[in-house]
Amino acid sequence: MKILVGFDGSKVSEAALELAAEHAQAFGAQIFLVRSMVGGPDVPKRDFENNQRELEYHKSEFKKKNIDCETLLSVRGLEPGEDLTHLAEEHQVDAIIMGVRRRSKVGKLVFGSTAQYVILNAPCPVVTVK
């Protein structure tokens, strides 16, 4: 079993990591930890390195729990929701776990909703954490 975890550094994505660890231990699953960065090749090197370091830290935490984990910092220039659903298809994951934040209707209109996009377009079940 493969579980993709969408990670953005927020508190809700930290909660998603905790739930993913529980599921991985219960089902003997592999974690596929993904951070999607909008901007493609224009992402500053420092931002890329900081995010990569953060992913590696979380990977080491999974390893301490004897959970197989692979990380990916995606900078393909897609919106995070699109990126996560494409990666779920490409890596044939069985479930996606991600955090959700409460936003106003105007906030969703202006900024969109990554979680909503993933829930509606994912090729597999999606578990959300708040």
DSSP file (Angstrom, degrees, kcal/mol; ACC not computed):
  #  RESIDUE AA STRUCTURE BP1 BP2  ACC     N-H-->O    O-->H-N    N-H-->O    O-->H-N    TCO  KAPPA ALPHA  PHI   PSI    X-CA   Y-CA   Z-CA
    1    1 A M              0   0    0      0, 0.0    29,-2.8     0, 0.0     2,-0.4   0.000 360.0 360.0 360.0 139.3    0.0    0.0    0.0
    2    2 A K  E     -a   30   0A   0     27,-0.2    92,-2.5    90,-0.2    93,-1.1  -0.972 360.0-166.5-119.6 132.7    1.2    3.5   -0.8
    3    3 A I  E     -ab  31  95A   0     27,-2.9    29,-3.2    -2,-0.4     2,-0.5  -0.976   8.5-152.8-119.5 120.9    0.0    6.6    1.0
    4    4 A L  E     -ab  32  96A   0     91,-2.7    93,-2.8    -2,-0.5     2,-0.5  -0.798   9.4-161.8 -89.9 130.0    0.7   10.1   -0.5
    5    5 A V  E     -ab  33  97A   0     27,-2.3    29,-2.7    -2,-0.5     2,-0.6  -0.962  10.1-145.5-114.4 118.7    0.8   12.8    2.1
    6    6 A G  E     -ab  34  98A   0     91,-1.7    93,-0.5    -2,-0.5     2,-0.4  -0.740  24.8-172.0 -81.5 120.7    0.5   16.4    0.8
    7    7 A F        +     0   0    0     27,-3.1    29,-0.3    -2,-0.6    48,-0.0  -0.954  27.3 160.5-123.1 131.0    2.7   18.5    3.0
    8    8 A D        -     0   0    0     -2,-0.4    -1,-0.1     2,-0.2     3,-0.1   0.296  62.5-103.0-128.6   8.1    3.0   22.3    3.1
    9    9 A G  S    S+     0   0    0      1,-0.3    -2,-0.1     2,-0.0     2,-0.0   0.400  79.3 128.7  88.5  -3.6    4.6   23.0    6.5
   10   10 A S  S  > S-     0   0    0      1,-0.1     4,-1.6    89,-0.0    -1,-0.3  -0.284  74.0-107.2 -81.2 169.6    1.3   24.1    8.2
   11   11 A K  H  > S+     0   0    0      1,-0.2     4,-1.9     2,-0.2     5,-0.1   0.874 120.3  53.5 -63.9 -37.2    0.0   22.7   11.4
   12   12 A V  H  > S+     0   0    0      1,-0.2     4,-1.6     2,-0.2    -1,-0.2   0.839 107.0  51.0 -69.2 -30.3   -2.7   20.8    9.6
   13   13 A S  H  > S+     0   0    0      2,-0.2     4,-1.7     1,-0.2    -1,-0.2   0.812 106.3  55.4 -75.3 -27.5   -0.2   19.1    7.4
   14   14 A E  H  X S+     0   0    0     -4,-1.6     4,-1.7     2,-0.2    -2,-0.2   0.901 107.2  50.4 -64.7 -40.4    1.7   18.1   10.5
   15   15 A A  H  X S+     0   0    0     -4,-1.9     4,-2.2     1,-0.2    -2,-0.2   0.870 106.7  54.8 -64.3 -36.6   -1.5   16.5   11.7
   16   16 A A  H  X S+     0   0    0     -4,-1.6     4,-2.5     1,-0.2    -1,-0.2   0.878 104.9  53.8 -63.7 -37.5   -1.7   14.7    8.3
   17   17 A L  H  X S+     0   0    0     -4,-1.7     4,-2.2     2,-0.2    -1,-0.2   0.905 107.8  50.2 -62.3 -41.6    1.8   13.3    8.9
   18   18 A E  H  X S+     0   0    0     -4,-1.7     4,-1.9     2,-0.2    -2,-0.2   0.926 112.5  45.9 -63.3 -45.1    0.7   11.9   12.3
   19   19 A L  H  X S+     0   0    0     -4,-2.2     4,-2.5     1,-0.2    -2,-0.2   0.899 110.6  53.9 -65.2 -39.6   -2.3   10.2   10.8
   20   20 A A  H  X S+     0   0    0     -4,-2.5     4,-2.9     1,-0.2    -1,-0.2   0.894 106.5  52.2 -61.7 -39.7   -0.3    8.9    7.9
   21   21 A A  H  X S+     0   0    0     -4,-2.2     4,-2.3     2,-0.2    -1,-0.2   0.915 109.9  49.2 -62.6 -42.4    2.2    7.3   10.4
   22   22 A E  H  X S+     0   0    0     -4,-1.9     4,-2.2     2,-0.2    -2,-0.2   0.927 114.2  44.9 -61.7 -45.3   -0.7    5.6   12.1
   23   23 A H  H  X S+     0   0    0     -4,-2.5     4,-2.7     2,-0.2     6,-0.3   0.906 111.7  52.7 -66.2 -41.5   -2.1    4.3    8.9
   24   24 A A  H  X>S+     0   0    0     -4,-2.9     4,-1.4     1,-0.2     5,-1.3   0.910 111.9  45.4 -62.1 -42.3    1.3    3.2    7.6
   25   25 A Q  H  <5S+     0   0    0     -4,-2.3    -1,-0.2    -5,-0.2    -2,-0.2   0.896 115.3  47.4 -68.2 -38.9    2.0    1.2   10.8
   26   26 A A  H  <5S+     0   0    0     -4,-2.2    -2,-0.2    -5,-0.2    -1,-0.2   0.873 126.0  27.5 -69.4 -37.4   -1.5   -0.3   10.8
   27   27 A F  H  <5S-     0   0    0     -4,-2.7    -1,-0.2    -5,-0.2    -2,-0.2   0.384 103.2-116.9-108.9   2.3   -1.4   -1.3    7.1
   28   28 A G  T  <5 +     0   0    0     -4,-1.4    -3,-0.2    -5,-0.2    -4,-0.2   0.887  60.1 166.0  63.6  38.3    2.3   -1.8    6.5
   29   29 A A      < -     0   0    0     -5,-1.3     2,-0.4    -6,-0.3    39,-0.4  -0.434  39.1-124.6 -90.4 159.4    2.2    1.1    4.0
   30   30 A Q  E     -a    2   0A   0    -29,-2.8   -27,-2.9    -2,-0.1     2,-0.4  -0.843  25.3-134.4 -96.7 137.8    4.9    3.1    2.3
   31   31 A I  E     -ac   3  69A   0     37,-3.0    39,-2.6    -2,-0.4     2,-0.6  -0.801  12.2-164.2 -94.8 134.4    4.6    6.9    2.7
   32   32 A F  E     -ac   4  70A   0    -29,-3.2   -27,-2.3    -2,-0.4     2,-0.6  -0.904  14.5-161.3-116.2  97.4    5.1    9.1   -0.3
   33   33 A L  E     -ac   5  71A   0     37,-2.7    39,-2.2    -2,-0.6     2,-0.4  -0.717  13.0-176.0 -90.3 118.9    5.7   12.6    1.2
   34   34 A V  E     -ac   6  72A   0    -29,-2.7   -27,-3.1    -2,-0.6     2,-0.4  -0.934  20.0-175.0-124.2 136.0    5.2   15.4   -1.3
   35   35 A R  E     - c   0  73A   0     37,-2.2    39,-2.7    -2,-0.4     2,-0.5  -0.995  15.6-156.2-124.0 125.0    5.6   19.1   -1.2
   36   36 A S  E     - c   0  74A   0     -2,-0.4     2,-0.5   -29,-0.3    39,-0.2  -0.880   5.5-164.2-104.8 127.0    4.4   21.0   -4.3
   37   37 A M    >   -     0   0    0     37,-3.2     3,-0.8    -2,-0.5    40,-0.7  -0.944  13.5-139.0-114.0 122.9    5.9   24.4   -5.0
   38   38 A V  T 3  S+     0   0    0     -2,-0.5    41,-0.1     1,-0.2    40,-0.1  -0.525  79.3  60.4 -72.7 143.3    4.3   26.8   -7.5
   39   39 A G  T >  S-     0   0    0     -2,-0.2     3,-2.1     4,-0.1    -1,-0.2   0.182  76.1-148.4 126.8 -17.9    6.7   28.6   -9.7
   40   40 A G  G X  S-     0   0    0     -3,-0.8     3,-1.6     1,-0.3    37,-0.2  -0.278  78.0  -3.8  56.9-135.0    8.6   25.9  -11.5
   41   41 A P  G 3  S+     0   0    0      0, 0.0    -1,-0.3     0, 0.0    35,-0.1   0.586 125.4  72.9 -68.9  -8.2   12.2   26.8  -12.3
   42   42 A D  G <   +     0   0    0     -3,-2.1    -2,-0.2    33,-0.1     3,-0.1   0.463  65.9 118.7 -85.2  -0.2   11.7   30.3  -10.9
   43   43 A V  S <  S-     0   0    0     -3,-1.6    -4,-0.1    32,-0.1     5,-0.0  -0.494  75.6-110.0 -66.5 127.9   11.7   29.0   -7.3
   44   44 A P     >  -     0   0    0      0, 0.0     4,-2.3     0, 0.0     3,-0.3  -0.310  20.0-124.8 -60.3 141.4   14.6   30.6   -5.4
   45   45 A K  H  > S+     0   0    0      1,-0.2     4,-2.7     2,-0.2     5,-0.2   0.864 109.9  55.8 -56.1 -39.3   17.3   28.1   -4.6
   46   46 A R  H  > S+     0   0    0      2,-0.2     4,-2.5     1,-0.2    -1,-0.2   0.914 107.9  47.8 -62.3 -43.2   17.2   28.9   -0.9
   47   47 A D  H  > S+     0   0    0     -3,-0.3     4,-2.4     2,-0.2     5,-0.2   0.921 112.2  50.1 -62.3 -44.1   13.4   28.1   -0.7
   48   48 A F  H  X S+     0   0    0     -4,-2.3     4,-2.4     1,-0.2    -2,-0.2   0.936 112.5  46.4 -59.5 -47.8   14.0   24.9   -2.6
   49   49 A E  H  X S+     0   0    0     -4,-2.7     4,-2.4     2,-0.2    -2,-0.2   0.896 111.9  50.6 -64.8 -41.0   16.8   23.9   -0.2
   50   50 A N  H  X S+     0   0    0     -4,-2.5     4,-2.0     2,-0.2    -1,-0.2   0.917 113.0  45.8 -63.2 -43.3   14.8   24.8    3.0
   51   51 A N  H  X S+     0   0    0     -4,-2.4     4,-2.2     2,-0.2    -2,-0.2   0.884 111.9  51.4 -67.7 -38.2   11.8   22.8    1.8
   52   52 A Q  H  X S+     0   0    0     -4,-2.4     4,-2.3    -5,-0.2    -2,-0.2   0.910 109.5  50.7 -63.9 -41.4   14.0   19.8    0.8
   53   53 A R  H  X S+     0   0    0     -4,-2.4     4,-2.0     1,-0.2    -2,-0.2   0.901 109.3  51.1 -62.2 -41.8   15.7   19.9    4.3
   54   54 A E  H  X S+     0   0    0     -4,-2.0     4,-2.0     2,-0.2    -1,-0.2   0.905 109.8  49.5 -64.4 -41.7   12.2   19.9    6.0
   55   55 A L  H  X S+     0   0    0     -4,-2.2     4,-2.4     1,-0.2    -1,-0.2   0.914 109.8  51.3 -62.3 -42.5   11.1   16.9    3.9
   56   56 A E  H  X S+     0   0    0     -4,-2.3     4,-2.1     1,-0.2    -1,-0.2   0.870 106.8  54.5 -64.3 -35.8   14.3   15.0    4.8
   57   57 A Y  H  X S+     0   0    0     -4,-2.0     4,-1.6     2,-0.2    -1,-0.2   0.944 110.7  45.1 -60.7 -47.4   13.7   15.7    8.5
   58   58 A H  H  X S+     0   0    0     -4,-2.0     4,-2.0     1,-0.2    -2,-0.2   0.856 109.4  56.2 -67.4 -34.0   10.2   14.2    8.3
   59   59 A K  H  X S+     0   0    0     -4,-2.4     4,-2.3     1,-0.2    -1,-0.2   0.918 106.3  50.6 -61.0 -42.5   11.5   11.3    6.4
   60   60 A S  H  X S+     0   0    0     -4,-2.1     4,-1.8     1,-0.2    -1,-0.2   0.850 107.0  54.7 -65.4 -33.2   14.0   10.6    9.2
   61   61 A E  H  X S+     0   0    0     -4,-1.6     4,-0.7     2,-0.2    -1,-0.2   0.890 108.9  47.7 -66.8 -38.7   11.1   10.7   11.7
   62   62 A F  H ><>S+     0   0    0     -4,-2.0     5,-2.2     1,-0.2     3,-0.9   0.908 108.6  54.8 -65.6 -41.1    9.2    8.1    9.7
   63   63 A K  H ><5S+     0   0    0     -4,-2.3     3,-1.9     1,-0.3    -2,-0.2   0.873 100.8  59.0 -60.9 -37.2   12.4    6.0    9.5
   64   64 A K  H 3<5S+     0   0    0     -4,-1.8    -1,-0.3     1,-0.3    -2,-0.2   0.792 106.8  48.3 -60.7 -27.0   12.6    6.1   13.3
   65   65 A K  T <<5S-     0   0    0     -3,-0.9    -1,-0.3    -4,-0.7    -2,-0.2   0.259 121.2-111.3 -95.0  10.1    9.2    4.5   13.4
   66   66 A N  T < 5S+     0   0    0     -3,-1.9     2,-0.5     1,-0.2    -3,-0.2   0.860  70.6 144.0  60.2  38.7   10.3    1.8   10.9
   67   67 A I      < -     0   0    0     -5,-2.2     2,-0.3    -8,-0.1    -1,-0.2  -0.940  53.0-124.9-110.3 125.9    8.0    3.3    8.2
   68   68 A D        +     0   0    0     -2,-0.5   -37,-3.0   -39,-0.4     2,-0.4  -0.517  38.2 179.9 -68.1 128.9    9.3    3.3    4.6
   69   69 A C  E     -c   31   0A   0     -2,-0.3     2,-0.4   -39,-0.2   -37,-0.2  -0.997  19.9-171.7-140.5 135.1    9.2    6.8    3.3
   70   70 A E  E     -c   32   0A   0    -39,-2.6   -37,-2.7    -2,-0.4     2,-0.3  -0.964  16.3-152.1-119.9 141.0   10.0    8.5    0.0
   71   71 A T  E     -c   33   0A   0     -2,-0.4     2,-0.3   -39,-0.2   -37,-0.2  -0.828  11.7-175.6-114.9 153.7   10.1   12.2   -0.4
   72   72 A L  E     -c   34   0A   0    -39,-2.2   -37,-2.2    -2,-0.3     2,-0.8  -0.933  13.9-162.0-148.4 124.0    9.5   14.5   -3.4
   73   73 A L  E     -c   35   0A   0     -2,-0.3     2,-0.5   -39,-0.2   -37,-0.2  -0.913  24.1-157.5-101.9 106.6    9.7   18.2   -3.7
   74   74 A S  E     +c   36   0A   0    -39,-2.7   -37,-3.2    -2,-0.8     3,-0.1  -0.751  27.2 165.5 -95.7 125.7    7.8   19.0   -6.9
   75   75 A V        +     0   0    0     -2,-0.5   -32,-0.1   -39,-0.2    -1,-0.1  -0.305  30.0 130.6-129.2  47.1    8.5   22.2   -8.8
   76   76 A R  S    S-     0   0    0    -36,-0.1   -38,-0.1     2,-0.1    -1,-0.1   0.526  77.6-111.7 -81.3  -5.2    6.8   21.4  -12.0
   77   77 A G  S    S+     0   0    0    -40,-0.7     2,-0.1     1,-0.3   -39,-0.1   0.503  74.9 129.0  89.1   3.3    4.9   24.7  -12.0
   78   78 A L        -     0   0    0    -41,-0.2    -1,-0.3     1,-0.1   -38,-0.2  -0.492  70.0 -95.3 -84.9 160.5    1.5   23.2  -11.5
   79   79 A E     >  -     0   0    0     -2,-0.1     4,-2.7     1,-0.1     3,-0.2  -0.473  43.4-109.2 -66.2 149.1   -1.0   24.4   -8.8
   80   80 A P  H  > S+     0   0    0      0, 0.0     4,-2.8     0, 0.0     5,-0.2   0.862 116.7  52.2 -54.6 -41.1   -0.6   22.1   -5.7
   81   81 A G  H  > S+     0   0    0      2,-0.2     4,-2.1     1,-0.2     5,-0.2   0.934 112.7  44.5 -61.2 -46.0   -3.9   20.4   -6.2
   82   82 A E  H  > S+     0   0    0     -3,-0.2     4,-2.4     1,-0.2     5,-0.2   0.923 113.9  51.0 -61.7 -44.8   -3.1   19.5   -9.8
   83   83 A D  H  X S+     0   0    0     -4,-2.7     4,-2.7     1,-0.2     5,-0.2   0.924 109.5  49.0 -61.0 -47.2    0.3   18.4   -8.9
   84   84 A L  H  X S+     0   0    0     -4,-2.8     4,-2.3     1,-0.2    -1,-0.2   0.905 112.4  47.6 -62.4 -42.3   -0.8   16.1   -6.1
   85   85 A T  H  X S+     0   0    0     -4,-2.1     4,-1.8    -5,-0.2    -1,-0.2   0.899 112.9  48.5 -68.5 -38.5   -3.5   14.4   -8.2
   86   86 A H  H  X S+     0   0    0     -4,-2.4     4,-2.8     2,-0.2    -2,-0.2   0.923 112.6  48.6 -64.5 -43.1   -1.0   13.9  -11.1
   87   87 A L  H  X S+     0   0    0     -4,-2.7     4,-2.4     1,-0.2    -2,-0.2   0.877 107.6  55.2 -65.6 -36.7    1.6   12.4   -8.7
   88   88 A A  H  <>S+     0   0    0     -4,-2.3     5,-1.9    -5,-0.2     4,-0.3   0.905 112.6  43.2 -61.4 -40.6   -1.0   10.1   -7.2
   89   89 A E  H ><5S+     0   0    0     -4,-1.8     3,-1.0     3,-0.2    -2,-0.2   0.944 114.1  49.7 -68.0 -48.5   -1.7    8.8  -10.6
   90   90 A E  H 3<5S+     0   0    0     -4,-2.8    -2,-0.2     1,-0.3    -1,-0.2   0.857 119.1  37.2 -60.7 -37.8    1.9    8.5  -11.7
   91   91 A H  T 3<5S-     0   0    0     -4,-2.4    -1,-0.3    -5,-0.2    -2,-0.2   0.329 104.0-128.7-100.2   6.8    3.0    6.7   -8.5
   92   92 A Q  T < 5 -     0   0    0     -3,-1.0    -3,-0.2    -4,-0.3   -90,-0.2   0.901  38.0-174.4  48.0  54.1   -0.2    4.6   -8.3
   93   93 A V      < -     0   0    0     -5,-1.9   -90,-0.2    -6,-0.2    -1,-0.1  -0.420  25.8-145.4 -78.0 156.2   -0.9    5.5   -4.7
   94   94 A D  S    S+     0   0    0    -92,-2.5     2,-0.3     1,-0.3   -91,-0.2   0.662  76.9   5.7 -95.4 -19.9   -3.8    3.9   -2.8
   95   95 A A  E     -b    3   0A   0    -93,-1.1   -91,-2.7    29,-0.2     2,-0.4  -0.986  59.2-141.2-159.8 154.6   -4.8    6.9   -0.6
   96   96 A I  E     -bd   4 126A   0     29,-2.1    31,-3.4    -2,-0.3     2,-0.4  -0.979  12.9-167.0-120.1 134.6   -4.0   10.6   -0.1
   97   97 A I  E     +bd   5 127A   0    -93,-2.8   -91,-1.7    -2,-0.4     2,-0.3  -0.989  20.7 155.7-120.1 130.1   -3.9   12.2    3.3
   98   98 A M  E     -bd   6 128A   0     29,-2.2    31,-1.9    -2,-0.4     2,-0.2  -0.993  38.0-112.5-151.5 154.9   -3.8   15.9    3.6
   99   99 A G  E     - d   0 129A   0    -93,-0.5     2,-0.4    -2,-0.3    31,-0.2  -0.555  26.1-153.1 -85.6 152.6   -4.7   18.7    5.9
  100  100 A V        -     0   0    0     29,-2.7     2,-0.4    -2,-0.2    28,-0.0  -0.970   2.6-157.1-127.1 144.9   -7.5   21.2    5.4
  101  101 A R        -     0   0    0     -2,-0.4     2,-0.4   -89,-0.0    14,-0.1  -0.913  26.3-110.8-118.2 146.7   -7.9   24.8    6.6
  102  102 A R        +     0   0    0     -2,-0.4     2,-0.3    28,-0.1    -2,-0.0  -0.611  42.0 175.8 -76.2 130.5  -11.0   26.7    7.0
  103  103 A R        -     0   0    0     -2,-0.4     2,-0.0     3,-0.0    10,-0.0  -0.963  30.3-111.4-132.4 151.5  -11.3   29.5    4.4
  104  104 A S     >  -     0   0    0     -2,-0.3     4,-2.3     1,-0.1     5,-0.2  -0.291  36.1-105.9 -71.9 166.7  -14.1   32.0    3.7
  105  105 A K  H  > S+     0   0    0      1,-0.2     4,-2.1     2,-0.2     5,-0.1   0.885 124.2  50.2 -61.2 -38.5  -16.0   31.8    0.4
  106  106 A V  H  > S+     0   0    0      2,-0.2     4,-2.7     1,-0.2     5,-0.2   0.910 108.3  52.7 -66.2 -41.8  -14.1   34.8   -0.8
  107  107 A G  H  > S+     0   0    0      1,-0.2     4,-3.1     2,-0.2     5,-0.5   0.901 110.5  47.4 -59.9 -42.0  -10.8   33.3    0.2
  108  108 A K  H  X S+     0   0    0     -4,-2.3     4,-1.9     3,-0.2    -1,-0.2   0.889 112.2  50.5 -65.6 -38.9  -11.6   30.1   -1.8
  109  109 A L  H  < S+     0   0    0     -4,-2.1    -2,-0.2    -5,-0.2    -1,-0.2   0.921 119.4  35.9 -64.7 -44.0  -12.7   32.2   -4.8
  110  110 A V  H  < S+     0   0    0     -4,-2.7    -2,-0.2     1,-0.1    -3,-0.2   0.933 134.5  22.3 -75.9 -47.6   -9.5   34.3   -4.7
  111  111 A F  H  < S-     0   0    0     -4,-3.1    -3,-0.2    -5,-0.2    -2,-0.2   0.608  98.2-137.7 -99.5 -14.1   -7.0   31.6   -3.7
  112  112 A G     <  -     0   0    0     -4,-1.9     2,-0.5    -5,-0.5    -1,-0.2  -0.158  23.5 -89.0  77.7 177.6   -8.8   28.4   -4.7
  113  113 A S     >  -     0   0    0      1,-0.2     4,-2.2    -4,-0.1     5,-0.2  -0.937  26.5-169.1-132.9 110.4   -8.9   25.3   -2.6
  114  114 A T  H  > S+     0   0    0     -2,-0.5     4,-2.5     1,-0.2     5,-0.2   0.933  92.7  50.5 -60.4 -46.8   -6.2   22.7   -2.9
  115  115 A A  H  > S+     0   0    0      1,-0.2     4,-3.1     2,-0.2     5,-0.2   0.915 109.1  50.9 -60.3 -44.2   -8.1   20.2   -0.8
  116  116 A Q  H  > S+     0   0    0      1,-0.2     4,-2.2     2,-0.2    -1,-0.2   0.922 110.8  48.9 -60.8 -43.9  -11.3   20.7   -2.8
  117  117 A Y  H  X S+     0   0    0     -4,-2.2     4,-1.7     2,-0.2    -1,-0.2   0.937 113.8  46.0 -60.5 -46.5   -9.4   20.1   -6.1
  118  118 A V  H  X S+     0   0    0     -4,-2.5     4,-2.4     1,-0.2     3,-0.2   0.936 111.6  51.2 -63.7 -46.8   -7.7   16.9   -4.8
  119  119 A I  H  < S+     0   0    0     -4,-3.1    -1,-0.2     1,-0.2    -2,-0.2   0.899 116.2  41.3 -57.5 -42.0  -11.0   15.5   -3.3
  120  120 A L  H  < S+     0   0    0     -4,-2.2    -1,-0.2    -5,-0.2    -2,-0.2   0.739 127.2  29.6 -79.4 -23.2  -12.8   16.0   -6.6
  121  121 A N  H  < S+     0   0    0     -4,-1.7    -2,-0.2    -3,-0.2    -3,-0.2   0.500  83.5 119.2-119.0  -5.5  -10.1   14.9   -8.9
  122  122 A A     <  -     0   0    0     -4,-2.4     4,-0.1    -5,-0.2   -37,-0.1  -0.306  58.5-139.3 -66.5 146.0   -7.9   12.3   -7.1
  123  123 A P  S    S+     0   0    0      0, 0.0    -1,-0.1     0, 0.0   -38,-0.0   0.345  85.7  34.5 -84.5   7.8   -7.7    8.8   -8.6
  124  124 A C  S    S-     0   0    0     -5,-0.0   -29,-0.2     1,-0.0   -30,-0.1  -0.899 104.4 -61.4-149.6 172.1   -8.0    7.3   -5.1
  125  125 A P        -     0   0    0      0, 0.0   -29,-2.1     0, 0.0     2,-0.4  -0.294  46.8-148.6 -61.0 148.0   -9.6    7.9   -1.7
  126  126 A V  E     -d   96   0A   0    -31,-0.2     2,-0.5    -7,-0.1   -29,-0.2  -0.983   7.6-163.2-122.9 127.7   -8.7   11.1    0.1
  127  127 A V  E     -d   97   0A   0    -31,-3.4   -29,-2.2    -2,-0.4     2,-0.3  -0.945  12.0-159.4-108.9 128.1   -8.5   11.5    3.9
  128  128 A T  E     -d   98   0A   0     -2,-0.5     2,-0.4   -31,-0.2   -29,-0.2  -0.831   4.9-162.5-110.9 149.8   -8.5   15.0    5.2
  129  129 A V  E      d   99   0A   0    -31,-1.9   -29,-2.7    -2,-0.3  -113,-0.1  -0.977 360.0 360.0-127.2 137.9   -7.3   16.2    8.7
  130  130 A K              0   0    0     -2,-0.4   -28,-0.1   -31,-0.2    -1,-0.1   0.387 360.0 360.0-123.7 360.0   -8.2   19.5   10.3
